[in-house]
Amino acid sequence: TATATFTTATITTTSCSSTAPTTTIAAPTTAPTTLDDWSTAEHKRLEAALRAFPAHALSAPERWDAIAAAVGGRSAAECVAHCRNVARAIRQQPKQLGVNQLGVNQL
């Protein structure tokens, strides 16, 4: 199972299938994390690439190839896996007064 150490910095993630921001989570401030061993800089480049290459603009393989090229040093499969792992980590966090441990408002 993937685990991550998060601190108080925040980032806005985008859905793997859309360009609309879907959630704000606490971001790792040191690199790499234990969640796929992605650095903060790589994660930020992935977020930017998800916004730059919307799902409706390219076929899935072309989109993920373009995203991987924009991230640099990561394959399309690694980008897809990281996106899924981040989403899974967010979903698995316990709720606390309507906000989970990653700071995602779940009300």
C-alpha positions as CSV (number, residue, x, y, z in Angstrom):
1,T,0.0,0.0,0.0
2,A,1.1,3.5,-0.8
3,T,1.5,6.0,2.1
4,A,2.5,9.6,1.9
5,T,3.8,12.1,4.4
6,F,1.9,15.4,4.0
7,T,2.5,18.8,5.5
8,T,0.7,22.2,5.4
9,A,1.4,23.2,1.8
10,T,-1.6,22.9,-0.4
11,I,-2.2,22.1,-4.1
12,T,-5.2,21.8,-6.2
13,T,-5.5,18.5,-8.1
14,T,-7.4,17.9,-11.3
15,S,-9.4,14.9,-12.1
16,C,-7.7,12.4,-14.3
17,S,-10.5,12.7,-16.8
18,S,-11.3,16.4,-16.7
19,T,-9.7,19.8,-16.5
20,A,-11.9,21.1,-13.7
21,P,-10.2,21.3,-10.3
22,T,-11.8,18.7,-8.1
23,T,-10.1,18.8,-4.7
24,T,-7.5,20.6,-2.6
25,I,-5.1,18.4,-0.7
26,A,-2.1,18.9,1.5
27,A,1.0,18.5,-0.6
28,P,4.3,17.0,0.3
29,T,6.9,19.7,0.8
30,T,9.9,17.4,0.7
31,A,10.9,15.1,-2.2
32,P,10.3,12.3,-2.8
33,T,7.3,11.1,-0.9
34,T,6.5,7.5,-0.2
35,L,3.4,7.8,-2.5
36,D,5.0,6.5,-5.7
37,D,8.3,8.3,-4.8
38,W,7.1,11.4,-6.8
39,S,8.7,14.7,-5.9
40,T,6.6,17.8,-5.3
41,A,8.0,19.3,-8.5
42,E,7.0,16.2,-10.5
43,H,3.5,16.3,-9.0
44,K,3.1,20.0,-9.8
45,R,4.3,19.3,-13.4
46,L,1.7,16.5,-13.6
47,E,-1.0,18.8,-12.4
48,A,0.0,21.4,-15.0
49,A,0.0,18.8,-17.7
50,L,-3.4,17.5,-16.7
51,R,-4.7,21.1,-17.2
52,A,-2.8,21.6,-20.4
53,F,-4.0,18.4,-22.1
54,P,-7.7,18.1,-21.4
55,A,-9.4,14.7,-21.8
56,H,-11.6,15.9,-24.6
57,A,-8.7,17.2,-26.7
58,L,-6.8,14.0,-27.4
59,S,-7.3,10.2,-27.3
60,A,-6.4,8.7,-24.0
61,P,-3.0,7.2,-25.2
62,E,-2.0,10.5,-26.9
63,R,-3.1,12.5,-23.9
64,W,-1.1,10.4,-21.4
65,D,2.0,10.4,-23.7
66,A,1.8,14.2,-23.9
67,I,1.4,14.4,-20.1
68,A,4.4,12.1,-19.5
69,A,6.5,14.2,-21.9
70,A,5.5,17.4,-20.0
71,V,6.3,15.8,-16.6
72,G,9.6,14.5,-17.9
73,G,11.3,11.4,-16.6
74,R,8.0,9.5,-16.1
75,S,6.2,7.2,-18.4
76,A,2.5,7.5,-19.4
77,A,1.8,4.5,-17.2
78,E,3.6,6.0,-14.2
79,C,1.5,9.2,-14.6
80,V,-1.7,7.3,-14.8
81,A,-0.7,5.2,-11.8
82,H,0.3,8.2,-9.7
83,C,-3.0,10.0,-10.5
84,R,-4.9,6.9,-9.4
85,N,-2.8,6.5,-6.2
86,V,-3.3,10.1,-5.2
87,A,-7.1,9.7,-5.7
88,R,-7.1,6.5,-3.7
89,A,-5.1,8.1,-0.9
90,I,-7.6,10.9,-0.7
91,R,-10.5,8.5,-0.6
92,Q,-8.9,6.3,2.1
93,Q,-8.3,9.1,4.6
94,P,-10.7,9.1,7.6
95,K,-13.2,11.9,7.9
96,Q,-12.8,14.4,10.7
97,L,-15.5,17.0,11.3
98,G,-16.3,16.9,7.6
99,V,-12.7,17.4,6.5
100,N,-10.4,14.4,6.0
101,Q,-6.8,14.2,7.1
102,L,-5.6,15.6,3.8
103,G,-7.7,18.7,4.2
104,V,-10.4,17.7,1.7
105,N,-13.8,19.1,2.6
106,Q,-16.2,16.1,2.5
107,L,-19.4,17.8,3.5
